[in-house]
Amino acid sequence: MAEESPKNSAAEIPVTSNGQLEDAHEHSFNRDLKRSLPAGLGLSETKITSHGFDGTKEGVVEAGPFPGSSASPKPSLISPSNAAASRLAGQGCDLIIPTGGRTQQKSGPVVLADEVKNPAMEKLELVRKWSLNTYKCTRQIISEKLGRGSRTVDLELEAQIDILRDNKKKYENILKLAQTLSTQLFQMVHTQRQLGDAFADLSLKSLELHEEFGYNADTQKLLAKNGETLLGAINFFIASVNTLVNKTIEDTLLTVKQYESARIEYDAYRTDLEELNLGPRDANTLPKIEQSQQLFQVHKEKYDKMRNDVSIKLKFLEENKVKVLHNQLVLFHNAIAAYFAGNQKQLEQTLKQFHIKLKTPGADAPSWLEEQ
């Protein structure tokens, strides 16, 4: 040890290699021991006991009656050394230390008890709460469908949700028709390109109809080029509407579903609280009413929060929808009008206005060098 405790002559007894006390220190030890003993107790009345590792006491001087003496023995204790005390504490043995007067304090190893949580019991409790909540919500839904239960209705919010769902169905129909138009236009452009190539081939092989085949070849190639430009505009329109319908509106409807679930839970716990309030109030029902009131308040706060979230999302969705559809409808109109009017310049200008870049055929295919 880096630091040694002060030595006590009364607690530490030096011995020789053969296990006997040294003569030089025996006299001083007996003198110090006599001073520490109470009055009336001789040295011959004491005995020094020392036990091994498994003993309960170490370095304790016990007092016993002197043979032939009628005086009652008086207890005498000498505190053990710091080293012995530390060993006793490590072994978990009880240590008796005198304090002030005759009062003695008994101390032992300190055990910190902590409540051990059982994961299986926690899961069982979660399943129990889930089952109870599911039962109440199912009972509330059945009661509403049978017309026996009451439900909380926000007329303004419910009207906005109904309009959103109806608009989503209409936008999905527009999206489906636009995709059909894109597929048919792609097939027409592909056919026009093949027809133009056939006319060009015949114009080279038929000298007497060289000009006629050449005019038709140029016309079909121009139509195919304009069709590819229109196809790019329609595909851009489809992608934007698809994002609006299947991502933005769907995200809002997901929040609406969470709001409806919170509304059912709120009504279920509200119904339970109303039934308990109508019943008798005694020592058995009062704790149930108080617990039901707490659960009702928790689900009421959840319902209010979800209703506020739905209102905010509907507001932002309406603003985003108007902005997106305005741009996409203008693009669709200008592209279709320019294509059928044969105004190639106006068609290309429309694509530049909305920053649409056309993919050249075969641009995505790797070159023969990259395939090697």
SESEVEX-227969 format. One line per field, with one value per residue (C-alpha): residue number from 1; x, y, z; residue in three letters. Coordinates in pm, 1 decimal, decimal comma. Layout:
N
i <- (NUM/...)
x <- (X/...)
y <- (Y/...)
z <- (Z/...)
aa <- (Ala/...)
END
This chain:
372
i <- (1/2/3/4/5/6/7/8/9/10/11/12/13/14/15/16/17/18/19/20/21/22/23/24/25/26/27/28/29/30/31/32/33/34/35/36/37/38/39/40/41/42/43/44/45/46/47/48/49/50/51/52/53/54/55/56/57/58/59/60/61/62/63/64/65/66/67/68/69/70/71/72/73/74/75/76/77/78/79/80/81/82/83/84/85/86/87/88/89/90/91/92/93/94/95/96/97/98/99/100/101/102/103/104/105/106/107/108/109/110/111/112/113/114/115/116/117/118/119/120/121/122/123/124/125/126/127/128/129/130/131/132/133/134/135/136/137/138/139/140/141/142/143/144/145/146/147/148/149/150/151/152/153/154/155/156/157/158/159/160/161/162/163/164/165/166/167/168/169/170/171/172/173/174/175/176/177/178/179/180/181/182/183/184/185/186/187/188/189/190/191/192/193/194/195/196/197/198/199/200/201/202/203/204/205/206/207/208/209/210/211/212/213/214/215/216/217/218/219/220/221/222/223/224/225/226/227/228/229/230/231/232/233/234/235/236/237/238/239/240/241/242/243/244/245/246/247/248/249/250/251/252/253/254/255/256/257/258/259/260/261/262/263/264/265/266/267/268/269/270/271/272/273/274/275/276/277/278/279/280/281/282/283/284/285/286/287/288/289/290/291/292/293/294/295/296/297/298/299/300/301/302/303/304/305/306/307/308/309/310/311/312/313/314/315/316/317/318/319/320/321/322/323/324/325/326/327/328/329/330/331/332/333/334/335/336/337/338/339/340/341/342/343/344/345/346/347/348/349/350/351/352/353/354/355/356/357/358/359/360/361/362/363/364/365/366/367/368/369/370/371/372)
x <- (0,0/112,4/1,1/30,1/-201,4/-45,5/70,6/-86,9/124,3/-183,5/-315,2/-1,0/226,3/562,5/666,3/988,4/1041,3/973,1/632,3/728,6/713,2/1029,8/1169,0/1256,7/899,1/713,2/768,9/655,0/348,8/244,3/289,9/75,5/-187,6/-213,7/-273,0/-550,3/-735,5/-999,9/-913,6/-931,9/-850,9/-507,1/-297,7/-339,1/-713,0/-685,1/-622,0/-533,5/-719,9/-628,1/-824,5/-750,2/-892,7/-1235,4/-1266,9/-1519,4/-1282,0/-921,0/-692,6/-953,5/-841,8/-1102,2/-1121,1/-1200,9/-1231,3/-911,9/-904,5/-1002,0/-1133,2/-1490,1/-1513,2/-1738,9/-1559,4/-1567,1/-1576,5/-1290,2/-1254,3/-963,8/-1028,8/-862,1/-603,9/-699,0/-564,5/-772,0/-1080,1/-1039,1/-1004,8/-1314,8/-1510,1/-1394,8/-1506,9/-1850,1/-1811,2/-1978,9/-1751,7/-1823,5/-1672,6/-1715,3/-1862,0/-1850,9/-1980,0/-2110,0/-2325,0/-2203,7/-2293,0/-2318,7/-2269,1/-2245,9/-2213,0/-2441,3/-2663,0/-2827,8/-3154,2/-3300,4/-3628,7/-3560,2/-3801,7/-3916,0/-3934,1/-4194,7/-4423,3/-4377,8/-4475,1/-4772,9/-4885,5/-4852,5/-5058,0/-5323,1/-5351,0/-5359,6/-5631,9/-5842,5/-5803,5/-5886,5/-6196,1/-6324,5/-6259,0/-6424,7/-6728,8/-6746,7/-6728,2/-7001,6/-7221,2/-7182,4/-7267,1/-7574,6/-7684,0/-7667,6/-7354,7/-7277,6/-6977,2/-6791,9/-6823,3/-6640,1/-6865,1/-6620,7/-6325,8/-6530,6/-6650,6/-6291,6/-6186,4/-6474,1/-6381,4/-6017,8/-6110,5/-6342,3/-6075,3/-5819,5/-6042,1/-6083,7/-5710,6/-5639,8/-5877,1/-5698,5/-5366,6/-5486,0/-5613,7/-5292,1/-5088,4/-5307,3/-5253,9/-4879,7/-4872,4/-5072,3/-4867,8/-4546,8/-4676,0/-4780,7/-4440,5/-4267,4/-4487,3/-4422,9/-4049,8/-4057,5/-4280,0/-4040,4/-3747,6/-3943,7/-4026,8/-3664,5/-3547,5/-3796,8/-3701,2/-3346,7/-3454,2/-3741,3/-3598,9/-3933,3/-4093,5/-3788,5/-3939,6/-4278,4/-4123,5/-3880,8/-4158,2/-4346,9/-4029,8/-3952,5/-4313,0/-4321,4/-3984,4/-4098,8/-4418,9/-4217,9/-3987,1/-4278,3/-4445,5/-4138,3/-4146,8/-4515,1/-4448,5/-4186,6/-4435,3/-4707,6/-4469,7/-4365,3/-4732,3/-4791,1/-4492,8/-4602,8/-4966,0/-4852,0/-4637,5/-4930,2/-5179,9/-4973,5/-4737,4/-4868,2/-5238,5/-5168,5/-4957,1/-5242,1/-5491,4/-5259,3/-5281,2/-5659,8/-5664,7/-5467,3/-5713,4/-6007,8/-5843,5/-5786,9/-6152,2/-6274,2/-6054,5/-6176,1/-6541,3/-6482,7/-6331,2/-6589,7/-6867,3/-6704,6/-6678,5/-7043,0/-7156,4/-6955,5/-7093,9/-7449,2/-7385,1/-7360,7/-7074,5/-6915,2/-6572,1/-6539,7/-6651,5/-6477,5/-6124,4/-6257,1/-6420,2/-6099,8/-5892,6/-6145,9/-6135,9/-5756,8/-5768,2/-6041,9/-5833,0/-5528,8/-5727,1/-5901,2/-5565,5/-5454,2/-5774,4/-5737,5/-5375,7/-5459,8/-5749,5/-5517,0/-5257,4/-5518,2/-5641,1/-5287,1/-5206,0/-5527,2/-5447,3/-5093,6/-5212,8/-5467,6/-5204,5/-4957,0/-5222,0/-5332,5/-4975,5/-4875,3/-5189,1/-5186,2/-4839,2/-4908,2/-5239,6/-5079,1/-4799,9/-5043,0/-5260,2/-4974,2/-4799,5/-5113,7/-5215,2/-4869,6/-4840,7/-5171,9/-5121,6/-4794,0/-4606,2/-4278,5/-4117,7/-4396,2/-4380,5/-4009,3/-4057,7/-4314,6/-4066,4/-3799,8/-4047,8/-4097,3/-3731,9/-3808,5/-3520,0/-3592,8/-3404,4/-3250,7/-3331,4/-3065,6/-2902,8/-2943,0/-2791,2/-2417,5/-2171,5/-1985,4/-1670,1/-1847,4/-1979,5/-1627,3)
y <- (0,0/354,7/478,8/284,4/350,1/459,9/167,4/93,8/-86,3/-230,3/-378,9/-510,3/-761,9/-835,7/-1198,5/-1371,2/-1618,4/-1910,3/-1767,2/-1636,6/-1281,9/-1081,2/-1016,3/-658,1/-562,6/-782,1/-554,0/-238,2/-418,2/-534,3/-182,0/-25,3/-294,5/-230,3/140,1/67,7/-177,8/-54,6/-12,4/-325,4/-561,2/-717,7/-835,1/-1190,8/-1158,3/-1101,2/-1332,5/-1258,2/-1456,2/-1471,8/-1665,9/-1762,1/-1632,5/-1777,7/-1633,0/-1371,2/-1158,2/-1055,3/-864,3/-850,0/-860,9/-1033,7/-1009,8/-1315,1/-1380,8/-1438,4/-1781,9/-1751,2/-1397,8/-1312,9/-992,6/-1000,6/-968,6/-634,6/-626,7/-461,4/-410,1/-279,1/-153,1/-360,7/-221,5/-62,1/-359,6/-605,9/-387,0/-373,1/-753,5/-796,6/-564,0/-758,3/-1086,3/-945,0/-1012,6/-804,1/-558,3/-431,8/-87,9/88,4/435,5/695,8/495,2/143,6/176,7/-46,8/-17,8/-328,8/-290,9/-539,9/-549,6/-300,7/-459,4/-225,7/-384,0/-275,6/-382,0/-607,8/-559,5/-869,6/-819,3/-1092,6/-916,2/-586,3/-746,3/-912,6/-577,3/-415,1/-693,5/-652,3/-275,8/-324,3/-587,1/-367,4/-66,8/-276,4/-416,5/-71,5/71,1/-229,3/-193,6/177,6/110,6/-153,5/75,8/356,6/127,9/-5,1/346,8/293,4/489,6/858,8/995,2/1325,0/1514,5/1827,0/1934,5/2174,6/1935,4/1635,8/1833,2/1919,9/1555,9/1438,1/1694,4/1580,8/1215,9/1299,5/1513,4/1236,3/995,9/1251,4/1323,4/951,3/927,3/1216,2/1049,9/721,3/890,3/1089,0/770,1/609,8/911,2/893,2/522,9/577,4/882,5/684,8/411,9/671,3/842,7/508,6/425,0/766,2/723,0/382,4/518,6/806,3/564,8/354,4/658,9/770,6/427,3/421,9/772,3/647,1/336,2/480,7/749,6/836,2/893,3/1031,1/1369,2/1234,4/975,9/1239,6/1485,8/1219,4/1102,6/1456,5/1509,8/1188,2/1259,3/1610,6/1471,6/1212,7/1485,0/1703,4/1397,4/1326,9/1685,8/1657,0/1320,3/1480,9/1747,8/1489,2/1268,1/1570,4/1644,9/1281,8/1278,6/1600,1/1488,7/1145,9/1308,6/1523,8/1236,0/943,4/1126,5/1464,4/1382,4/1028,8/1166,1/1395,1/1107,9/902,6/1179,6/1177,1/803,2/866,5/1142,4/906,6/641,4/901,9/1008,0/648,8/604,2/935,8/839,6/492,3/625,4/904,0/644,8/444,1/752,6/843,2/491,0/499,4/842,2/715,1/424,9/427,8/603,3/400,0/294,1/40,7/261,0/587,8/460,1/327,8/662,2/848,3/615,5/643,4/1023,8/1021,3/794,6/1008,6/1323,3/1158,3/1053,2/1389,6/1566,8/1320,2/1379,6/1758,9/1734,9/1514,9/1739,6/2040,4/1851,6/1756,4/2115,8/2244,7/1976,4/2039,4/2409,4/2357,4/2087,5/2320,6/2588,6/2340,0/2173,6/2502,6/2602,8/2266,4/2208,9/2564,9/2518,8/2168,6/2260,4/2556,0/2327,5/2062,2/2314,8/2497,8/2176,1/2017,6/2339,5/2393,0/2030,8/2013,8/2362,3/2243,7/2522,2/2354,0/2671,4/2731,9/2370,1/2392,2/2724,7/2565,7/2300,7/2563,4/2762,8/2471,4/2359,4/2023,1/1840,3/1571,2/1244,2/1152,4/798,3/554,9/805,5/572,5/274,5/225,3/249,8/-52,0/72,9/73,8/-277,1/-413,9)
z <- (0,0/-78,1/266,1/588,9/882,2/1212,9/1416,0/1753,5/2004,6/2168,3/1846,9/1679,1/1853,2/1693,1/1689,6/1595,9/1320,0/1557,8/1656,0/2012,8/2143,5/2137,2/2484,0/2400,7/2319,4/2568,8/2864,0/2680,9/2545,1/2894,1/3029,3/2756,1/2797,5/3170,5/3104,3/2856,4/3080,7/3327,3/3690,4/3898,8/3616,6/3627,4/3343,3/3459,2/3414,0/3038,5/2753,8/2396,7/2136,6/1772,9/1515,8/1163,7/837,5/904,5/1256,9/1350,1/1558,7/1510,6/1740,5/2021,7/2381,3/2599,0/2973,3/3184,3/3558,4/3749,0/3908,4/4271,0/4241,0/4341,8/4144,3/3839,7/3511,9/3338,6/2963,6/2785,0/2411,5/2214,6/1861,3/1593,1/1357,7/1026,0/830,3/1033,7/996,7/619,7/603,6/815,2/589,5/282,1/440,6/521,0/897,5/1164,6/1344,7/1696,7/1761,8/2093,4/2081,0/2354,7/2652,1/2672,7/2360,3/2076,4/1707,0/1493,4/1123,3/839,0/464,3/285,7/18,9/-232,1/-334,2/-667,1/-808,8/-1101,8/-1391,6/-1568,1/-1948,9/-1978,2/-1729,4/-1912,9/-2245,1/-2080,4/-1942,1/-2285,7/-2442,5/-2174,5/-2233,5/-2611,2/-2582,7/-2356,9/-2587,3/-2896,1/-2729,0/-2638,0/-2985,5/-3155,2/-2932,6/-3018,0/-3394,4/-3377,2/-3169,3/-3423,0/-3716,7/-3538,2/-3452,3/-3076,4/-2993,9/-3027,9/-3214,6/-3205,5/-3535,1/-3653,5/-3939,9/-4104,2/-4085,4/-4200,5/-4505,4/-4601,3/-4566,7/-4788,0/-5054,7/-5041,8/-5090,8/-5377,9/-5546,1/-5502,7/-5697,8/-5977,7/-5992,4/-6010,5/-6307,4/-6483,2/-6411,3/-6557,7/-6877,2/-6916,4/-6887,9/-7155,6/-7382,4/-7324,1/-7416,6/-7732,9/-7833,3/-7783,0/-8013,8/-8273,5/-8260,3/-8295,4/-8597,8/-8759,2/-8718,5/-8884,6/-9162,2/-9225,0/-9251,7/-9502,1/-9716,7/-9711,6/-9823,5/-10111,4/-10221,6/-10280,5/-10469,4/-10676,2/-10901,7/-11059,4/-10713,9/-10543,6/-10453,1/-10340,4/-10109,0/-9984,8/-9888,0/-9695,6/-9524,4/-9405,3/-9287,0/-9082,5/-8927,9/-8832,0/-8682,6/-8490,5/-8356,2/-8246,9/-8097,0/-7886,7/-7763,7/-7674,4/-7513,4/-7287,6/-7178,7/-7107,3/-6908,3/-6701,3/-6635,6/-6532,8/-6295,3/-6120,5/-6079,6/-5960,5/-5689,8/-5582,8/-5569,8/-5441,5/-5206,9/-5092,4/-5074,6/-4951,1/-4666,0/-4564,8/-4578,9/-4355,9/-4096,2/-4143,0/-4062,8/-3745,4/-3657,5/-3707,7/-3487,4/-3216,2/-3249,0/-3201,2/-2892,1/-2753,5/-2802,1/-2654,7/-2331,3/-2319,7/-2333,5/-2052,0/-1834,9/-1897,9/-1804,4/-1480,3/-1387,7/-1430,9/-1192,4/-811,6/-636,5/-358,5/-239,0/-520,8/-811,4/-716,1/-803,5/-1136,1/-1213,4/-1131,1/-1351,1/-1633,7/-1602,9/-1639,8/-1946,9/-2098,0/-2050,8/-2215,0/-2523,1/-2540,5/-2562,7/-2831,7/-3028,4/-3009,6/-3124,3/-3423,4/-3522,6/-3519,2/-3727,9/-3988,7/-4016,6/-4073,1/-4331,4/-4522,8/-4538,7/-4671,5/-4910,6/-5066,9/-5124,9/-5272,4/-5489,0/-5648,0/-5726,3/-5874,9/-6080,6/-6216,4/-6365,4/-6493,3/-6659,3/-6836,1/-6958,9/-7082,4/-7267,8/-7440,2/-7543,7/-7692,0/-7871,1/-8022,7/-8136,3/-8321,3/-8465,2/-8612,0/-8431,7/-8359,3/-8228,2/-7977,5/-7865,0/-7795,2/-7618,1/-7388,1/-7280,4/-7213,1/-7005,8/-6768,2/-6777,7/-6937,4/-7097,9/-7353,2/-7346,0/-7676,8/-7790,7/-7672,5/-7435,5/-7139,6/-7322,2/-7254,0/-7542,7/-7676,3/-7501,2/-7163,1/-7223,7/-7280,6)
aa <- (Met/Ala/Glu/Glu/Ser/Pro/Lys/Asn/Ser/Ala/Ala/Glu/Ile/Pro/Val/Thr/Ser/Asn/Gly/Gln/Leu/Glu/Asp/Ala/His/Glu/His/Ser/Phe/Asn/Arg/Asp/Leu/Lys/Arg/Ser/Leu/Pro/Ala/Gly/Leu/Gly/Leu/Ser/Glu/Thr/Lys/Ile/Thr/Ser/His/Gly/Phe/Asp/Gly/Thr/Lys/Glu/Gly/Val/Val/Glu/Ala/Gly/Pro/Phe/Pro/Gly/Ser/Ser/Ala/Ser/Pro/Lys/Pro/Ser/Leu/Ile/Ser/Pro/Ser/Asn/Ala/Ala/Ala/Ser/Arg/Leu/Ala/Gly/Gln/Gly/Cys/Asp/Leu/Ile/Ile/Pro/Thr/Gly/Gly/Arg/Thr/Gln/Gln/Lys/Ser/Gly/Pro/Val/Val/Leu/Ala/Asp/Glu/Val/Lys/Asn/Pro/Ala/Met/Glu/Lys/Leu/Glu/Leu/Val/Arg/Lys/Trp/Ser/Leu/Asn/Thr/Tyr/Lys/Cys/Thr/Arg/Gln/Ile/Ile/Ser/Glu/Lys/Leu/Gly/Arg/Gly/Ser/Arg/Thr/Val/Asp/Leu/Glu/Leu/Glu/Ala/Gln/Ile/Asp/Ile/Leu/Arg/Asp/Asn/Lys/Lys/Lys/Tyr/Glu/Asn/Ile/Leu/Lys/Leu/Ala/Gln/Thr/Leu/Ser/Thr/Gln/Leu/Phe/Gln/Met/Val/His/Thr/Gln/Arg/Gln/Leu/Gly/Asp/Ala/Phe/Ala/Asp/Leu/Ser/Leu/Lys/Ser/Leu/Glu/Leu/His/Glu/Glu/Phe/Gly/Tyr/Asn/Ala/Asp/Thr/Gln/Lys/Leu/Leu/Ala/Lys/Asn/Gly/Glu/Thr/Leu/Leu/Gly/Ala/Ile/Asn/Phe/Phe/Ile/Ala/Ser/Val/Asn/Thr/Leu/Val/Asn/Lys/Thr/Ile/Glu/Asp/Thr/Leu/Leu/Thr/Val/Lys/Gln/Tyr/Glu/Ser/Ala/Arg/Ile/Glu/Tyr/Asp/Ala/Tyr/Arg/Thr/Asp/Leu/Glu/Glu/Leu/Asn/Leu/Gly/Pro/Arg/Asp/Ala/Asn/Thr/Leu/Pro/Lys/Ile/Glu/Gln/Ser/Gln/Gln/Leu/Phe/Gln/Val/His/Lys/Glu/Lys/Tyr/Asp/Lys/Met/Arg/Asn/Asp/Val/Ser/Ile/Lys/Leu/Lys/Phe/Leu/Glu/Glu/Asn/Lys/Val/Lys/Val/Leu/His/Asn/Gln/Leu/Val/Leu/Phe/His/Asn/Ala/Ile/Ala/Ala/Tyr/Phe/Ala/Gly/Asn/Gln/Lys/Gln/Leu/Glu/Gln/Thr/Leu/Lys/Gln/Phe/His/Ile/Lys/Leu/Lys/Thr/Pro/Gly/Ala/Asp/Ala/Pro/Ser/Trp/Leu/Glu/Glu/Gln)
END
